Amino acid sequence: MPATTAVLCGLGASLPQQAVSNSRLIADNRLDSDDQWILQRTGIASRHMADARTSTGDLATAAGRAALDSAAELAGTRIHPDIVLLATTTPDHRCPATAPEVAHRLGHTGTPALDLSAACAGFVYALTVARALITAGHCTHPLVIGAETYTTTLIDPHDRDTAILFGDGAGAALLRPGTPTEPGALQAADLGSDGARAAYAQVPAGGSRTPLGAPGTHPGDHHLRMNGRAVYTQAVRRMTSSALTALEKTGWTTHDVEAFISHQANQRIIDAVADRLHIPAARRHGNLRELGNTAAASIPLALADAATRRAAHPGQRTLLTGFGAGLAWGSHTLLFPEARPRTLPPHPHDDKATP
Ligand code: UT7
């Protein structure tokens, strides 16, 4: 008989070694900005940045391995994932997907594996898909990874509208079948999108609508362009209403939320959403100050960070909410997991796929 829900039973993280402060970022890229503006307007003090040799797949493999180690420690035995879902907007190649190679590098060649593209909402989308796969009886142990390298791929280092915001990293969670009252149990989700506002945060060229080098394109059109103000307004509106819908589906009120983990985009956005939901500051967890916006990796990295610091406790009623380009957004409720997160450095790419 299919399980009644999915339980998060392992947590992993991986960050590039290099931490870059606001001042250094400004100096290195000759940005017309200043440290205090960035800190006050975004809440970001530094971010980890991948070097040219470190790919999204390297970070995803390390975070995935760390989540499997974390799950093995909790279960007392190694668990083999039976599907790998990689949420990313910065895959290693335009073709093929990165997830099959991540599965191979984890030692699970043959396991179904796919990338899922929903920008900064990607991890919540992937978690929802993974839970549905478990409850439908299609698989038992999905490995869900959010991994990104925006700074080496999509970001124009000289564009102060985006360069100050983003960082690189990966977070991962292993799921298993279980019951809704266990620590780590996923409860209910709400997902949404608004393609009418796709241009609010978009990479102008490099896709099939406007191939790179097509007439009318400009150098730099492969970089993300963002209308920050418009995205900000939508982020607050969409995350608040999505969170309320997920809470209602769960049968919780905003006052029941003991741990709130939002997409880490801008502290003012996070606080605006949490204020509207009446969630006190002590229940808001995140690591935006140190990591910046890591897109699909931000929620699992914040979840792992809250667990590592023991800022949230197993069984606490937890609300995740994410928002990003698409526009796409989503929220998921769960009981805070018991798993102790593991962290590993990016996995070097020394094992090429068979030619
Ligand atoms: O992951 C989801 C995708 N992205 C987001 O969630 C980002 C959402 N948006 C934001 O976080 C904010 O809109 C930004 C951080 C991007 C910008 O903050 P803002 O408060 O919306 O600033 P603004 O664009 O309204 O500009 C305010 C002032 C302007 O100066 P004046 O006209 O008041 O003199 C800007 O020229 O700040 C100036 N400014 C800057 N100054 C220093 C704008 N960007 C910068 C900068 N450094 N990087």
Residues whose N, C-alpha, C, O or C-beta is under 5 A from the ligand:
A	BS01	UT7	D32 S33 D34 W37 R41 T42 C120 R160 D161 I164 G228 R229 V231 Y232 A265 N266 N293 F323 G324
